[in-house]
Amino acid sequence: MDARAEELFDYVQERCLWQFHSRSWDRQENIEGIITKGIELLQGKTPAADTPKDRCFLADARIMVADFRSGFPWIKDADAAEIQQVMEQLAQLLVDVTVTHSKNRELSHHLY
């Protein structure tokens, strides 16, 4: 695992509540949506904002990306492929910790 992905993971774990929705599918969807929008922003692209969900993901991604740019100077020098790789590793870490290995049994409780 790239040390840069772990740096970003530590930041997200400490400061971003969007990773902690109440159901595993919801967490997964948020992580994927926000990280995808974040990748596009970091690569200088204009992410789609056609649906309310897209706009929500984009709003959270904008805040995250602004903090990444100010707090992690190496991200400004990273090319598109590096950004893609690091951010995909970040998403993998987030899913692993907050979904796959979460001890919160409510995430997949059949009555919810």
C-alpha positions in Angstrom: 0.0 0.0 0.0 1.3 3.4 -0.9 2.2 5.6 2.0 0.5 8.5 0.3 -2.8 6.6 0.3 -2.4 5.9 4.0 -1.8 9.6 4.7 -5.0 10.4 2.9 -6.8 7.6 4.7 -5.8 9.0 8.1 -7.1 12.4 7.1 -10.5 11.0 5.9 -10.9 8.8 9.0 -10.4 11.8 11.2 -12.4 14.4 9.3 -15.0 13.0 6.9 -18.3 11.7 8.3 -19.6 10.6 4.9 -17.8 7.3 5.3 -19.9 6.4 8.3 -23.5 6.0 6.9 -25.7 3.6 8.7 -25.7 0.7 6.2 -22.9 -1.1 4.4 -24.3 -0.5 0.9 -24.7 3.2 1.8 -21.1 3.5 3.0 -19.8 1.7 -0.1 -21.9 4.0 -2.4 -20.7 7.1 -0.7 -17.0 6.1 -0.7 -17.1 5.2 -4.4 -19.1 8.3 -5.4 -17.0 10.8 -3.5 -13.7 9.2 -4.3 -14.6 9.1 -8.0 -15.6 12.8 -8.0 -12.4 13.5 -6.1 -10.3 11.8 -8.7 -11.9 13.8 -11.4 -11.4 17.1 -9.6 -7.7 16.3 -8.8 -7.2 15.4 -12.5 -8.6 18.8 -13.6 -11.8 17.4 -15.0 -15.3 18.7 -14.5 -17.3 15.9 -12.8 -21.0 15.4 -13.7 -23.5 16.9 -11.4 -26.7 15.8 -13.1 -28.5 14.2 -10.2 -29.0 15.2 -6.6 -26.7 12.3 -5.6 -24.0 13.5 -8.0 -24.3 17.0 -6.5 -24.0 15.6 -3.0 -20.9 13.5 -3.9 -19.4 16.5 -5.6 -19.9 18.8 -2.7 -18.2 16.4 -0.3 -15.4 15.8 -2.9 -14.7 19.5 -3.4 -14.1 19.9 0.4 -11.9 16.8 0.5 -9.9 17.8 -2.5 -9.3 21.4 -1.3 -8.0 19.9 2.0 -5.9 17.4 0.2 -4.3 20.2 -1.9 -3.6 22.4 1.1 -2.5 19.6 3.4 -0.6 17.3 1.2 1.9 19.2 -1.1 2.9 16.1 -3.1 -0.6 15.9 -4.6 0.0 19.0 -6.7 3.0 17.4 -8.4 1.2 14.0 -9.0 0.2 13.2 -12.5 -3.2 11.7 -13.5 -2.1 8.1 -13.2 -0.6 8.6 -9.8 -3.7 10.4 -8.5 -5.8 7.5 -9.9 -3.7 4.9 -8.2 -3.5 6.6 -4.8 -7.2 7.5 -4.7 -8.2 4.0 -5.7 -6.0 2.7 -2.8 -7.7 5.2 -0.5 -11.1 3.9 -1.5 -10.0 0.3 -1.0 -8.7 1.1 2.5 -11.9 2.9 3.4 -14.1 0.1 2.2 -11.9 -2.4 4.0 -12.1 -0.6 7.3 -15.6 0.8 7.3 -17.5 -1.9 5.5 -15.6 -5.2 5.1 -14.0 -5.4 8.6 -16.4 -3.2 10.5 -17.6 -4.7 13.8 -20.8 -2.7 13.6 -23.4 -5.4 13.1 -26.1 -2.9 12.3 -24.5 -2.4 8.9 -26.1 -5.6 7.6 -28.9 -6.3 10.1 -31.8 -7.8 8.3 -34.5 -5.7 10.0 -33.0 -2.4 8.7 
